[in-house]
Amino acid sequence: MKRILLVNPPIFDFSAYDFWLKPYGVLRVGGYLRNRVELRLFDFLDRFHSSLSGQPGLRTDSWGCGKFPATEVDKPPVLVETRRKFRRYGLPPEVFAEFLRTQPSFDIALIQTSMTYWYPGVSEVLDTLRWISPATRTVLGGVYATICPQHAATLGANFVASGSELAPLWEYLDLQPDLGQPPFWEGYSNLQVGVVKLSDGCPFRCTYCSVPSLYPCFTARPLNEGVESTRLVARLGASNMVFYDDALLFRPHKILIPYLRSIQKQNLRLNFHTPNALNARFMTPELAQILVETGFQQLYLGFESSSAQWQKTTGGKVYPRELERAVDLLVKAGAKRNQLHCYLIVGHPRGCLQDLENSMRFANSVGLRIMLSEFSPIPGTPDGELCRQWIDLDEPLLHNKTVFTRTFLGERPLQDLKDLCKELNGKLS
């Protein structure tokens, strides 16, 4: 029986925080191979790994989020102009090296990373595998491998799985998957947070978003897949469940509501969270009620701008009146004000249309806590391609949200916006 290692690499970045981060893609692939191969997981971002026991400064909040262990490292040459400390986040490299030395040899290592500019962590993993386990074939997949396949090919993995179609991967592995299996959550020895995804894609085509490149069509997944994954997460002891859907409220009577009704019947005691943002346009009294009833604790709404012109230019995802109505419905259903948040992009290349300060004040006026999301230029998206006039878009390190936002806005204007955000959020305390 083949031995397969699943790896979630460390992060090299100016900042990183465990905001319910899990390597869902590679865990899902691993789950499909359950009972067909011997599986092991090494997640550099597992804050509950035994090697971190008792380490100070790694507190976890009520919902399972917290800081990663971090070490300052030298910046890559293309990032030296950014006046921020650059760090490596995750378990120390020697922990991975010792893990490999104490394990029987793996036939294949499946490696995933999400942000394109986190590829230095992939390079570290590949180097360690070549050094300690040179016979192990390496496969690279995920968002980076899909958005930047040519760059990913330069890292030296044996195979790059680009895109959401997995048939080429199964052919390379010479394995037949069991697509009815849930993700490989049992790979964690101390699981605190699980992830569920009920659909792929999004009905919108926002000009700043990579989802259409990853999933060209909106597709619902089988209901039983989400339910079984949730049951497994609960059985393993996790108390927090996070949705990674990009359009969770779309077609709710066919997707989300049947899932939540099933979870209610099984009396699974879980807190639900929506970090990928809910579309306020689809909120209804029924949806608001069931979200509150089933234990949704932190509700994040996508907004980005109160400017009608900016919304029309970028895809028309949600307008102010729709946002205000969604907040009203959630509060009437029993949601607490301090649970309601909204995202606004800062540093967008069409910022002159965005009217960000007034957008922030509007969100605050309807009782939402503001989360500024620094813009990351993504190759292949209309807004990402606009950024070629400021950066070399072919270098994924320059997709970094910290780098681009400061390059485009400047440090002082960005800090002024952050100060305003802090001031407005303080009024809601």
Residue, then its C-alpha position, 0 to 999 in steps of 0.5 A: m500500500k502506498r504511503i502518502l504525506l499531506v503537507n501544509p507549508p509554513i508561511f513567509d509574510f509580514s503578518a499572519y494570524d490563524f483566522w481559521l486557516k486549514p489546508y482544506g484542499v489537500l485534506r479533501v484529497g487525502g480523504y478521497l484516498r482514505n482506506r486506499v493508501e497509508l496517510r499522514l499529515f504534517d501541518f506546519l500551521d497546526r498551533f495545537h501540535s505537541s511540539l508547541s505544548g506550553q509555548p508562551g504567547l500562543r493563546t487561543d481565543s473563544w472561537g479557536c483563532g490565535k497567533f502562529p509561532a513566528t521567527e524573523v527572517d531576511k526579506p527576499p530582495v524584491l521586498v526590501e523596500t517594504r519597511r516591515k519585519f518579515r517572518r516565518y510562521g509555523l512549526p520550526p523546520e527541524v520538527f518536520a525534519e525529525f518527523l521525516r527521519t522517524q517515519p518509514s519512507f513516503d512514496i508521495a508528498l502532496i503539498q498545498t499552499s493558498m496565497t500565491y506569495w506564500y510559495p517560499g514555504v513550499s520551497e522550504v518543504l521541497d528542499t527538506l524532502r529532497w534532503i531527507s527523503p529524496a525518493t519521495r515524489t512531490v506533488l504541488g496543488g492549490v490556489y498558487a499552483t492554479i493561478c501561477p502554474q508556470h511559476a509553480a513549475t519552477l520550484g521543482a515538484n515532480f507534478v503540478a496539479s493546476g485547477s480544480e479538475l482532479a482527474p490528472l492527479w488521480e492518473y499521476l498517483d495511479l489511484q482510484p479515489d472514493l469521492g464519498q469520503p470526508p476530508f482527512w480530519e483525523g490527521y490532526s491529533n488535537l482538532q479544534v476547528g473544522v471546515v466545511k464547503l457546500s458549494d464551489g464557485c460564485p454566481f458573481r464575477c467581481t473584477y478583483c476576485s480569483v474565484p472565477s479562475l478557480y471555479p468557472c461555474f457555481t456548483a453545489r456539492p452533495l448534501n451528504e458530503g457536507v453533513e458527513s464531514t461535519r459529523l466527523v469534525a464533531r466526533l473528533g472533538a472540534s467545537n468550531m466549524v468554518f464555512y469556506d464557501d464563496a457564495l454560502l447564501f446562494r440558492p439556500h433552499k437547495i444547499l444551506i438550509p437543508y444542511l443546517r436542518s440536518i445538523q439541527k436534527q443530529n444535535l451537533r454542538l458546534n459554533f459556525h463562522t463565515p470568514n469568507a463573507l456572506n452576500a447581504r443581498f441574499m439575506t432573508p428573514e428565514l435565513a437570518q433566523i436559522l443562522v442564529e438558531t444553529g449557532f453562527q457566532q461570527l458573521y462577516l458580510g462582504f461590502e467593499s464600498s458604498s459607492a454605486q459607481w464602484q459597485k457597478t464597475t467591479g461587479g455589483k456584489v452588494y449595495p448599501r440598502e441591501l447591507e442595511r437590510a441584512v443587518d436589520l434582519l440578523v438583529k431581529a433574528g437575535a444576532k448580537r451586534n458585536q458578532l456582525h462585521c463587514y469587509l472593505i477593501v483598502g488599496h484597490p486600484r480603483g480607489c478613487l471611485q470607492d470613496l472608502e472613508n464614506s463607505m466606512r462611515f456608512a458601515n459603522s452607521v448600520g452597526l457593523r464592525i469594519m475589517l479593512s482587507e488590504f488588496s492583493p493583485i491577482p493575475g488573470t483578474p481585471d483589477g489584478e491586471l491593472c496593477r502591472q503598471w505599478i508592480d511586476l505581476d509575474e513575481p508572486l511575492l509582489h502579490n502580497k497585500t502588505v506590499f501592494t497596498r503600501t506601494f499604491l497608497g503610501e504608508r501615511p494614507l494607509q495608517d490614516l484609514k486604519d486609525l479611522c477604522k479603529e475609531l469607528n469600531g471603538k464607537l460600537s464597543 
